[in-house]
Structure formats: structure tokens, C-alpha cells
Amino acid sequence: MSDRLHEIIGEIGVLHNILLENGKINNANEVFEFIESYDKDVQEHYLNLLLQYYFQKNDLENLKETLLVGAKFDMRFEDVKEAFLNIKSKEESVIEFMQENVIFLKDNDLEKNLEEMYLFYENNPSLQEILMPSIELIKKNRYVCAFCYKNPEKKYSKFFLNEDLLESLKRDLPYLLN
């Protein structure tokens, strides 16, 4: 199995580069047609990678198409950050679309990601209003809240701290704040 896994990873890398070069990656349905000739295990692994790619690129239309074919991925906070950095319009973002996954996401890799998101927000005044719905969802994540509470000296901590959620955590889940 391990030999096959290395083979799958290699095929996926080549496949992804081909789709980037020919531009088919910008249309999930074209990707689905393109990968039909590949083995099922390669298709399955690639579709999961593709879903993560569309999430990070904040490509909601293609993300929805990829979800419909059964793809899934283990979201990390870095994925949320990448999607956030790719929000450029008032249209619904992938963060808003997958809000429950974002709100309940448990990840320890918060510091660098929150800082990058905060700096992106601060350095792009023309996007601030557009970014607010996604920021409000991120602020509902209890791990983000606890991290910001425990790191008050960070510039972004006050920005991302949700005071109402903090009071709830103090009452119901105080161990998160230790």
C-alpha cells in the first residue's frame, strides 16, 4: 500500500500541474471530465485536494461543485487564512458557506495565521467592509477566542477577541482559558 500511496501522490502532483497550466482547474466540471481516465483512488485523493484548493482560493462555485461529488478535506486554520486572504468581493465567501466548519475548527496553529489575517485587514481599507462577515465568523471560534484571551499583548488579539464568547467560556469551559 505504501508504494501505491507514493505513486498516487506523484500522479496527483503531475495532474495538478497539468490542470494549472491548461487552466482547466478554473472549472470543476472540466476537471471532473479530465480526471475520468485516472484510477479511482487517484481521482478520490485528487478531488479531496481539489476541494482544499478551491477553499483556499475562495472559489465558492467550484467548491460547491466539488462538494457535490463527495470530496472532503480536514480543514486547518491555515486554510481559513488562505481563503480569507483571497476574499475580494461582496459575494459570499467560502468561509461564510462553510461557517460551521470554521466555527468549530480546532487547531493550534493560530498565531501566525491570525497575525497575517489581521495585517491583511489593516492594510486593505477598501476590503474591510467585505471582510467583516468572515471576521465575525472567525471570532465565533472558541479556540480563537481562548488564544486571543491568553495572548493579550498581540495586536490582533483585541481585534479577534469575542467578549460574549469569552464570558461563556469562562462559565462553561474554563479549562480552555488556562
N, C-alpha and C positions, 0 to 999 in steps of 0.2 A: 504493500500500500504506500509506503514512504516513497518508493521510486515513482509511483504513479502521481503522487502529490507534487513532486518536483517537476514532472512532465506537465501537469496541469498548470502549475504556476508559470512555467516557461511559455506555454501556449497562450495563457491569458495575457502575459506581458506583450507578446508579439501581436496578438489580436487587438489589444487596447491601442497600441501604437498605430496599427493599420487604420483603425476607426478614427483616431485623432487626425491622422494625415489626410484621409479621404473625406473628412467632415461628416461622415455618417453618424458619428457619435451625437450630433446635434438633433437627431431624430430617433427616438427609441424604437419606433416601428421598423426603421431601416436597419437598426442594429439587430433586432429580432430576426429579420429575414437573413441578414448577413451571417449570423452565427448558427443557422439551421443545419449546416453541413458538419458542424463540430460535434464531438461526442457529448452525450447528455451531461456527464459530470463536468466537462469544461463549460458547457452552457450554464449549468446551475451555479457554479462558482463565479463565472463571469457576470451573470445577472446580479448577484449579490454585490459584487464590486461596483457594477454599473449603478446600482441604487445608491451606494455611498457616494459615488462620483457626482451623480445628479443632485444629491442632497448638498454636498459641499459647494457645488456651483450655483445653488439656489435656483435650480431649474425645475420648477414645480410641475409643469406639464409633462416632461419626460419622467419625473419621479413618479407621478401618478400612474403613467403607463407601465412603468417597471414594477410598481407595487401590484398592479392587476395581474401580472404573470407569476406572482408568488415570490418575488425576490424579497430578501430581508437582510439586515445587517445590524451588528451590535454598535449602536451609536456611542460615540465618545464625545467628550466636551470639545475636543479639537475639531470634530465635525461641525458642531454647532458654531464654533468660532469661524470656521471657513465659510459656512453658509451666511453668517452674519456679515462678514466682510464682502460678500457678493450681493447684498441687498442694494438695488439701485433704483427701484421704482416703488410706487404705492401699491402695486399688486400684492396679493397675499404671498408671503414668503413660505419657504419650506418649514421654517421654524414655527410659524403660526399653524400650518397644516398639520404638522406632527407634534402639536403642542403637548399632548400627554406624555409622549416620549421625552420631550425636553424637560418638562416639569419634574418628572420622576427619575430622570437620569442621575445615576450615582457614579461619580468619577472623582478621582483625587488630583487630576491634572488641571487645576483651576487657575493657579496664579498667573502663569504666562498668558493663558487664553483670555482671562478676564482683563488683563492689562492691555492686550492687543485690541480687544473689542472696545474698551474704554477710550483708548487713543484714537481708534478709527472714528468713534462717535465725536470726540472732541475736535478732531482735525477735519471733519466734514460737516460744517454747519448746514449746508444745503440738504443733507440727508437726514438730519437729526429727527425731524418730524416723521419721516418714513421709517426710521429705525425704532421708534418708540414702542410700537406694538410687540416687536420681538424682544426688546429690552424688558418690557413688563412681564412677558412670559418667563424669561430667564430669571427674573427676580422672584418668581414663584417657586423656584427650585430650592428645596430646603438645604441642600448641600452647599449651594452658592451662598445662601443666607448665613449658614453656620461659618463658612470660610471667611466671609466678609466680617462677621462679628469677631472672629478670632484674630483678624488682621486689620485692626482699625487704622494703622499707620499707612496703609496702602491708599493711594489716591483714588483708586476705583472702588474701594470698599464702601464708602458712604454712598456712592452712586448706585451700586448694585444691592445694597442692603435694603431688605423689605422689613420695615419696622413691625408691621402687623404679623407677618410670618414669624419674626423673631420672638415676639411675645408668645405666640402659640408654641414655638419650640421650647422656650423657657418653661412653659407649663407642662407640655406633653412629652417632649423628647429632650430633656436637659442634657443627656449624655452626648448628644451631637455637639454641644457647645463647649465641652471640656477639652 
